[in-house]
Amino acid sequence: MLSNTLNTNEVKNAAGTEVEFQRLLINERETDFGVITEGPSQPHRLLIKHQETGIGLKRRRRSVCRFDKTVMSTVDTTLPVTVSAYVVLDIPSGALLAITEASNVLAELGSFVHTLGTNTHLYDGTGTGAVVLLSGGL
């Protein structure tokens, strides 16, 4: 289970600066975090949700990690707009005994999106978000 406060390098922005979140909501299959210093008119959220469907070999788990950030438009400075980014991991959990292949496709997505392949990064599924996606945890 994730800590109620994400403040030790779990989330960083594009500049590499830590962004601190606190848990606002948790229930059986989802949780919601907000930036500790967010203003009420400009929420900055991390949402994690899991959904299971099917039975037996057809059982699947769809896990989503999503960031939403509301900012003021730079075109119309009176208009708040929301920017979103999210990762969906769809695992045929009823037909797999291990998360190896789910971990592999998540690693491939991460390496494709986040690096040029010239740096040494671990894509072994041990990052905070990867653990949540792979385990179905909150």
Secondary structure, 3 states (H helix, E strand, C coil): CCCCEECCCCCECCCCCECCEEEEEECCCEEEEEECCCECCECEEEEEEEEEECCHHHCEEEEEEEEEEEEECCCCCCCEEEEEEEEEEEECCCCCCCCHHHHHHHHHHHHHHHCCCCCCCCCCCCCHHHHHHHHCCC
